[in-house]
Amino acid sequence: MRRVLGVLALMAAVLVASPAHAASTLTNAGFETVNLAGWSTTGTAAADFHEAGGRTGSYRLSHWSSSAYTVETWQALNGLANGTYTLRAWVRSGAASQSWISLKNCGGAERRTYVPVSGNWLRIAVTQTVTNTQCTVSLNSSAAAGGWANFDDVTFSSGSATLSIKGGDVSSLPKSEAFGGRYFTAAGVRGDALTILRDNGVNYARLKVWVNPADGYNNKARVLAMAARAKALGMGLLIDFHYSDSWADPGKQYKPAAWTSLPLAQLRTAVYNHTYDVLNALKAQGTTADMVQVGNEINDGMLWEDGRSSRFGQLAQLIRSGYDAVKAVSSSTKVVLHLANGGDNGLYRWWFDSAAANGVLYDVIGVSYYPYWHGTFAAFQTNIDDIATRYGKPVLLAETAYPFTPGTDDAFGNMVNAATPVTGYPSSSAGQSAMLRDIMSLVQAIPNGRGLGIVYWEPTWTAVTGNGWDPTNPSSGNEWENQALFDFNDRALPALTQFTHQ
């Protein structure tokens, strides 16, 4: 961010660092005091300054320099009761700066959350356990010349902001393996894909269910087998009912062929019976589902035309059939209602207000957010914060992904092939890793601990001949392999390690 000479003069006038503040609460958390009272500076002092234009109030903390720099603005807190604390801050940053907030000197290893690349203010959080009655609040940047970051409205309080679900949708994995798919650790050791995921912090498996798929995959039998594998590794289980013989999403919610002529009352019964049958079989083999999606990306409803959102009363009846079946099998299993377009707050308010008006029951709000399709980070954060508060429900990011290359590993094109689909995040292994890290941090920061977790969409869907998009066409290709978490040599990518850092 460019600075005029007058701002540079102001920098020089206010750069005398204050001593560390020996107290249990933050001083000058909004940076309204001109000399940054309460804060100290380490590193390139000239890159650390108080500047007009705060998120709230009149001022903010800025990191910037016309040459490369590393700087830390910090404040030590003492006399804390031992326990769990969370640092929250509103931040923004340019692509030339790697910036982060952290808690350190708290009795354990430093914990960091990085600042997403965004010209809009975003809230991020980091949680730490204090065991020695003290902790240092630290705001950092390491930047190239002209790199900038802003911080404002910092809080430090008891409580936790962490993700309990760190999942992967592995629905395509059985077919990949059947057609010769192989998987390796980052070090090049061949292994079981689910085990590699688990060993890198993935603790949930998401599996979609089709009613009567043409290729015999993603059906009840295949789901039972995959559930057994996942549960044997100690993973949680999220079952995703599409209520179709093939893909169901906002653009298509077609009934299974066997249900096409059913009137609404019989359609409700079919939804109940199918849901109950799959879930009860899972329970019988000792792999009870932990969470269940009643429908997949049901922006415009499901089981068209009967269950379109324009017929919300009928849609509500179909959802209720699914909900009742889930709870009949296991009252502790959580029901998720899942929409796409995670940056569209108007859609979510309309849909979930309509759900409330029609008596729809559910436990968790599921969201798809693909940053190259669904709006800015700011739009996404605004939406997930709002719906968590407005409806009093935890939020699960049920689908997200990002490319590690614009290239392709088969004869088919990619759904996303831009060199930089989102500013600041190139299609590279480092760009994919940073994007996943930063999306996770936005879910983690949802107020009141309602950020439940995230599920990466199809981390194991590499390019394997025969394992394409279309279950009716064995020669169809995979347009997603450049967004898997295994590279074109089938080795685990750096992004996979992000699950261990949140």
C-alpha distance (Angstrom), angle and dihedral (degrees) to the residues before:
residue distance angle dihedral
M1 . . .
R2 3.79 . .
R3 3.78 119.5 .
V4 3.80 126.8 -158.6
L5 3.78 121.7 -131.2
G6 3.79 92.1 -103.9
V7 3.80 90.5 60.2
L8 3.79 90.4 49.3
A9 3.77 89.3 54.2
L10 3.79 90.2 51.3
M11 3.80 89.2 51.9
A12 3.77 91.7 56.5
A13 3.78 91.5 49.4
V14 3.80 97.2 53.8
L15 3.79 106.4 35.8
V16 3.78 98.6 104.2
A17 3.80 103.4 120.5
S18 3.76 119.1 -129.0
P19 3.81 119.4 -133.8
A20 3.79 118.6 -98.7
H21 3.78 110.3 -80.9
A22 3.81 109.5 -119.2
A23 3.79 98.5 -152.3
S24 3.80 138.8 103.0
T25 3.82 95.5 -117.3
L26 3.79 131.8 56.8
T27 3.78 120.5 -98.2
N28 3.81 121.3 -145.8
A29 3.80 92.1 2.3
G30 3.80 91.1 167.6
F31 3.82 94.7 47.5
E32 3.78 92.3 -125.9
T33 3.82 93.7 137.6
V34 3.79 109.5 88.8
N35 3.81 98.2 -136.3
L36 3.85 94.3 48.0
A37 3.78 90.0 -112.0
G38 3.80 112.8 -157.0
W39 3.80 93.9 22.9
S40 3.80 129.3 97.7
T41 3.80 130.4 -159.0
T42 3.79 130.9 -136.5
G43 3.78 123.8 -177.9
T44 3.80 124.3 11.2
A45 3.80 98.7 14.9
A46 3.80 93.6 -172.6
A47 3.81 89.6 62.3
D48 3.82 92.7 59.9
F49 3.79 117.8 77.5
H50 3.77 150.5 140.2
E51 3.80 113.5 -108.0
A52 3.80 139.8 179.2
G53 3.80 117.6 -105.1
G54 3.78 108.8 65.9
R55 3.74 125.4 178.5
T56 3.79 85.9 -118.2
G57 3.78 125.4 6.2
S58 3.78 119.9 16.4
Y59 3.80 104.5 -66.8
R60 3.78 145.6 43.5
L61 3.79 139.0 -172.7
S62 3.80 112.8 -100.7
H63 3.79 132.6 -167.8
W64 3.81 114.1 -160.2
S65 3.77 142.0 131.6
S66 3.79 137.9 170.6
S67 3.82 87.8 -126.4
A68 3.79 132.7 44.6
Y69 3.79 113.4 -72.4
T70 3.78 148.4 169.6
V71 3.78 119.0 -151.4
E72 3.80 139.5 168.1
T73 3.80 126.3 -162.5
W74 3.78 109.0 -164.5
Q75 3.76 146.5 170.3
A76 3.81 126.8 -165.0
L77 3.79 119.6 -141.3
N78 3.80 122.7 -160.9
G79 3.78 138.4 -178.1
L80 3.80 92.9 43.3
A81 3.77 121.8 159.1
N82 3.79 106.9 -116.7
G83 3.78 112.9 -104.0
T84 3.78 143.0 83.8
Y85 3.81 120.7 -35.5
T86 3.78 135.2 178.1
L87 3.78 129.0 -149.0
R88 3.79 114.8 -154.0
A89 3.79 127.3 -175.7
W90 3.79 139.2 169.3
V91 3.78 108.8 -124.6
R92 3.79 146.5 167.8
S93 3.77 132.2 -176.6
G94 3.79 145.6 -177.8
A95 3.79 124.3 -121.2
A96 3.83 93.2 -107.4
S97 3.80 92.2 62.7
Q98 3.79 130.6 71.4
S99 3.78 104.4 -157.9
W100 3.78 133.9 171.1
I101 3.77 146.3 169.4
S102 3.77 120.1 -131.7
L103 3.78 147.2 175.7
K104 3.80 115.2 -140.7
N105 3.79 142.0 158.1
C106 3.79 87.0 43.4
G107 3.80 96.3 124.7
G108 3.81 96.9 -84.0
A109 3.79 140.6 53.0
E110 3.80 118.2 -49.2
R111 3.82 115.3 -92.3
R112 3.81 120.6 -149.4
T113 3.77 140.0 -172.0
Y114 3.80 116.9 -168.9
V115 3.79 126.0 -134.0
P116 3.83 112.2 -112.8
V117 3.80 117.7 -127.7
S118 3.79 102.8 -101.8
G119 3.78 140.1 130.8
N120 3.81 88.0 -146.8
W121 3.79 125.6 79.7
L122 3.81 112.6 -100.3
R123 3.79 130.9 -179.1
I124 3.80 118.4 -128.5
A125 3.79 131.7 176.1
V126 3.78 141.3 -161.2
T127 3.81 127.0 -164.8
Q128 3.80 126.9 -151.2
T129 3.79 136.9 173.1
V130 3.81 113.7 -126.2
T131 3.80 113.6 -147.2
N132 3.83 102.0 160.1
T133 3.86 101.5 49.3
Q134 3.80 92.5 -107.2
C135 3.79 140.9 78.6
T136 3.80 138.6 175.7
V137 3.80 120.1 -132.1
S138 3.80 107.3 -147.9
L139 3.82 132.4 -171.5
N140 3.79 113.7 -170.4
S141 3.79 145.4 -177.7
S142 3.79 133.6 -177.9
A143 3.77 107.3 -175.6
A144 3.76 147.5 164.3
A145 3.79 119.3 -120.7
G146 3.79 108.8 -58.1
G147 3.80 93.5 14.8
W148 3.79 112.6 142.3
A149 3.78 143.5 -172.8
N150 3.81 134.0 179.7
F151 3.82 129.2 -154.1
D152 3.80 130.8 -171.3
D153 3.81 144.2 154.9
V154 3.81 96.6 28.9
T155 3.82 118.5 -173.4
F156 3.80 132.7 -174.6
S157 3.78 116.5 -167.3
S158 3.79 143.3 147.2
G159 3.77 117.5 -85.5
S160 3.79 139.3 62.4
A161 3.81 138.0 -84.5
T162 3.79 106.5 -172.5
L163 3.80 138.5 133.6
S164 3.80 117.1 -112.6
I165 3.82 95.1 -175.2
K166 3.80 120.7 57.2
G167 3.75 103.5 167.1
G168 3.76 146.2 167.7
D169 3.80 129.2 -153.2
V170 3.79 102.6 -129.6
S171 3.79 98.3 171.7
S172 3.82 93.6 127.6
L173 3.81 95.3 47.8
P174 3.84 99.8 92.1
K175 3.80 91.3 53.4
S176 3.79 91.9 45.1
E177 3.78 90.8 53.3
A178 3.81 92.2 45.9
F179 3.81 90.4 54.9
G180 3.80 95.3 47.0
G181 3.81 104.8 -84.8
R182 3.81 113.4 162.9
Y183 3.79 131.1 -165.7
F184 3.80 132.6 -158.6
T185 3.77 136.3 -173.7
A186 3.79 118.8 -112.5
A187 3.81 86.7 -95.5
G188 3.80 91.4 56.8
V189 3.81 99.7 -104.4
R190 3.79 112.4 142.6
G191 3.79 113.6 -125.7
D192 3.78 148.3 147.2
A193 3.79 109.0 -63.4
L194 3.81 94.9 -136.1
T195 3.79 90.8 49.8
I196 3.80 91.3 50.4
L197 3.80 89.4 51.4
R198 3.80 92.3 47.1
D199 3.80 92.4 48.3
N200 3.81 88.7 54.8
G201 3.79 94.2 54.4
V202 3.82 102.7 -88.5
N203 3.81 104.6 142.8
Y204 3.83 103.2 171.4
A205 3.80 134.0 56.2
R206 3.79 119.5 -154.4
L207 3.82 116.6 -156.5
K208 3.78 126.4 -175.3
V209 3.80 122.1 -142.7
W210 3.78 124.8 -147.2
V211 3.79 120.5 -172.0
N212 3.82 102.2 -133.4
P213 3.82 109.4 -9.2
A214 3.79 118.3 -168.5
D215 3.81 94.8 -128.7
G216 3.82 96.8 45.9
Y217 3.80 94.4 -117.4
N218 3.82 127.8 118.3
N219 3.78 89.2 27.9
K220 3.79 128.0 125.3
A221 3.82 96.2 -85.1
R222 3.82 94.1 48.8
V223 3.79 92.1 46.0
L224 3.80 91.3 51.5
A225 3.81 91.1 52.6
M226 3.80 93.7 48.2
A227 3.80 92.2 45.3
A228 3.80 89.8 55.4
R229 3.81 90.6 52.8
A230 3.79 93.4 47.8
K231 3.79 95.6 46.5
A232 3.81 90.9 47.1
L233 3.82 86.4 60.7
G234 3.79 91.6 51.1
M235 3.79 94.5 -106.4
G236 3.79 126.1 146.4
L237 3.80 118.7 -118.6
L238 3.81 128.7 -128.4
I239 3.81 114.6 -176.1
D240 3.81 116.1 -158.0
F241 3.82 114.2 -158.5
H242 3.81 112.2 -158.6
Y243 3.83 94.3 179.3
S244 3.78 88.9 -143.9
D245 3.79 140.0 89.4
S246 3.81 89.6 -115.8
W247 3.79 141.3 6.3
A248 3.80 118.4 -16.2
D249 3.81 118.3 -168.9
P250 3.83 138.4 132.8
G251 3.81 91.6 -65.5
K252 3.78 98.5 46.8
Q253 3.79 132.6 26.5
Y254 3.79 101.8 162.7
K255 3.77 122.0 173.8
P256 3.79 120.1 -115.4
A257 3.79 110.4 -95.6
A258 3.80 91.2 -112.4
W259 3.80 91.5 56.5
T260 3.81 101.7 44.1
S261 3.79 97.4 104.5
L262 3.80 98.5 39.2
P263 3.81 118.1 120.1
L264 3.80 116.9 -128.9
A265 3.80 96.6 -92.6
Q266 3.81 92.0 52.7
L267 3.80 90.9 42.4
R268 3.81 88.9 57.2
T269 3.79 88.9 51.9
A270 3.81 91.6 48.5
V271 3.81 90.9 52.3
Y272 3.78 91.1 49.7
N273 3.80 95.2 46.2
H274 3.82 95.2 45.7
T275 3.79 92.8 47.0
Y276 3.79 93.0 45.7
D277 3.79 93.4 45.5
V278 3.81 95.4 54.5
L279 3.79 95.6 40.9
N280 3.79 94.8 44.7
A281 3.81 90.2 51.3
L282 3.80 88.8 51.9
K283 3.79 90.1 50.6
A284 3.81 92.1 47.2
Q285 3.81 91.4 57.1
G286 3.80 91.8 48.7
T287 3.81 97.3 -103.5
T288 3.80 103.3 106.8
A289 3.80 112.3 -177.7
D290 3.80 114.5 -107.4
M291 3.80 94.0 -159.3
V292 3.80 134.0 12.2
Q293 3.78 131.6 -162.3
V294 3.78 112.4 -144.5
G295 3.78 94.0 -153.0
N296 3.79 133.2 -10.9
E297 3.83 121.9 -104.8
I298 3.79 91.9 -21.5
N299 3.81 97.8 -179.7
D300 3.79 88.5 137.7
G301 3.76 95.6 28.5
M302 3.80 127.7 -106.9
L303 3.80 140.4 -91.0
W304 3.79 93.7 38.9
E305 2.97 132.8 -113.7
D306 3.79 98.0 15.2
G307 3.80 95.1 45.6
R308 3.79 103.2 40.7
S309 3.79 116.9 137.2
S310 3.80 88.8 -116.1
R311 3.81 84.2 67.2
F312 3.78 94.6 46.6
G313 3.77 94.5 159.4
Q314 3.80 89.9 60.6
L315 3.80 91.9 41.8
A316 3.80 88.5 53.2
Q317 3.80 90.5 54.9
L318 3.80 91.7 51.9
I319 3.80 92.1 47.9
R320 3.80 89.6 48.8
S321 3.81 90.1 54.4
G322 3.78 89.8 54.5
Y323 3.80 92.5 44.1
D324 3.79 92.9 50.4
A325 3.81 91.5 49.7
V326 3.81 92.0 51.1
K327 3.79 92.8 50.5
A328 3.82 92.9 43.8
V329 3.79 89.2 60.3
S330 3.82 96.5 40.4
S331 3.77 125.3 -2.3
S332 3.82 90.6 -160.9
T333 3.82 94.8 57.1
K334 3.81 110.4 106.0
V335 3.81 119.7 -128.0
V336 3.81 116.4 -139.4
L337 3.80 125.3 -160.4
H338 3.79 107.9 -157.9
L339 3.81 131.9 -159.1
A340 3.79 131.5 173.9
N341 3.85 127.3 -137.7
G342 3.79 94.5 66.4
G343 3.80 94.7 -171.7
D344 3.82 94.9 57.1
N345 3.79 106.0 95.0
G346 3.80 92.4 172.3
L347 3.80 90.6 59.5
Y348 3.79 93.2 48.3
R349 3.81 94.4 47.6
W350 3.78 92.1 48.4
W351 3.80 93.9 46.2
F352 3.79 99.1 44.7
D353 3.81 92.9 39.9
S354 3.81 86.2 54.6
A355 3.79 89.7 47.9
A356 3.80 90.5 52.8
A357 3.79 91.6 47.9
N358 3.80 89.7 53.3
G359 3.80 96.1 46.7
V360 3.81 96.3 -111.4
L361 3.80 113.4 173.4
Y362 3.82 124.0 -147.4
D363 3.80 141.6 139.1
V364 3.82 107.0 -146.0
I365 3.80 136.4 31.1
G366 3.81 111.9 -133.2
V367 3.80 120.9 -155.8
S368 3.79 134.7 -170.9
Y369 3.80 113.9 -150.4
Y370 3.78 120.7 176.0
P371 3.82 104.0 172.4
Y372 3.82 95.4 -147.1
W373 3.84 90.8 55.7
H374 3.79 109.5 24.8
G375 3.80 107.8 54.0
T376 3.77 138.8 -94.4
F377 3.78 127.5 -36.3
A378 3.79 87.5 -106.9
A379 3.81 92.3 55.0
F380 3.79 90.5 47.6
Q381 3.80 93.6 48.9
T382 3.79 92.3 46.1
N383 3.78 90.1 53.5
I384 3.80 99.9 45.3
D385 3.80 92.4 44.4
D386 3.79 91.3 49.3
I387 3.79 98.3 47.1
A388 3.80 92.9 45.4
T389 3.80 89.5 54.6
R390 3.81 99.3 35.6
Y391 3.81 95.3 50.7
G392 3.81 99.5 27.0
K393 3.80 92.7 -129.7
P394 3.80 133.4 127.7
V395 3.79 114.7 -107.6
L396 3.80 125.1 -133.3
L397 3.80 120.4 -166.1
A398 3.79 92.1 -140.0
E399 3.80 96.7 -177.7
T400 3.80 136.2 22.3
A401 3.81 136.6 138.4
Y402 3.81 143.2 161.0
P403 3.82 135.5 -162.0
F404 3.80 123.9 -103.3
T405 3.81 91.3 -164.5
P406 3.82 137.6 11.9
G407 3.80 87.9 -134.5
T408 3.77 130.3 96.7
D409 3.80 132.8 -128.8
D410 3.79 98.5 -158.2
A411 3.80 139.1 36.8
F412 3.79 92.6 -85.9
G413 3.78 128.9 84.6
N414 3.79 125.3 -113.1
M415 3.79 128.2 -108.0
V416 3.82 87.9 -132.5
N417 3.79 116.9 28.0
A418 3.80 105.5 151.6
A419 3.79 118.5 129.1
T420 3.81 89.2 -130.5
P421 3.81 111.0 14.6
V422 3.83 91.6 176.2
T423 3.80 123.3 28.3
G424 3.79 110.7 -99.6
Y425 3.80 94.2 18.1
P426 3.81 113.9 84.5
S427 3.79 122.4 -165.0
S428 3.78 92.7 -99.7
S429 3.78 136.7 109.1
A430 3.80 89.4 -97.9
G431 3.81 92.4 46.2
Q432 3.80 92.6 49.9
S433 3.79 91.1 48.5
A434 3.82 93.2 49.2
M435 3.80 92.2 46.9
L436 3.79 93.6 51.7
R437 3.82 90.7 45.9
D438 3.80 92.7 50.9
I439 3.80 96.4 44.8
M440 3.80 89.0 50.8
S441 3.81 89.8 52.0
L442 3.82 91.5 56.1
V443 3.80 91.7 53.0
Q444 3.80 89.8 45.2
A445 3.81 90.1 55.1
I446 3.83 96.7 56.4
P447 3.83 105.8 128.9
N448 3.80 123.6 -100.5
G449 3.79 94.1 19.4
R450 3.81 92.7 -73.1
G451 3.81 94.5 134.3
L452 3.79 97.6 105.0
G453 3.78 99.5 179.1
I454 3.79 147.0 -89.5
V455 3.79 139.5 -86.7
Y456 3.81 119.7 -152.2
W457 3.77 111.0 -140.7
E458 3.79 114.4 -118.6
P459 3.83 103.0 -25.9
T460 3.82 90.5 172.7
W461 3.82 98.5 46.9
T462 3.78 97.7 114.4
A463 3.81 124.8 161.4
V464 3.81 106.1 -76.7
T465 3.79 120.3 158.3
G466 3.80 108.6 -113.4
N467 3.80 95.1 23.6
G468 3.79 99.2 91.6
W469 3.77 136.4 137.5
D470 3.79 100.5 -88.2
P471 3.83 117.2 69.0
T472 3.81 88.9 -163.3
N473 3.82 94.4 53.7
P474 3.83 119.0 55.6
S475 3.82 91.1 -168.5
S476 3.80 94.5 57.6
G477 3.80 115.3 116.5
N478 3.77 137.8 -130.8
E479 3.81 114.6 -107.6
W480 3.80 92.4 -178.0
E481 3.81 105.8 61.4
N482 3.82 92.7 103.7
Q483 3.83 87.9 61.8
A484 3.79 96.8 50.3
L485 3.80 120.1 109.6
F486 3.81 90.3 -121.9
D487 3.81 119.6 72.3
F488 3.79 129.2 -130.4
N489 3.81 88.7 -83.1
D490 3.82 88.0 54.0
R491 3.82 93.5 -112.4
A492 3.79 122.5 140.0
L493 3.81 111.4 -98.0
P494 3.83 126.9 -133.1
A495 3.82 91.0 -106.4
L496 3.78 89.1 70.4
T497 3.80 90.0 67.5
Q498 3.82 90.4 62.6
F499 3.80 89.9 80.0
T500 3.80 89.4 68.0
H501 3.81 93.7 51.2
Q502 3.81 100.4 58.1
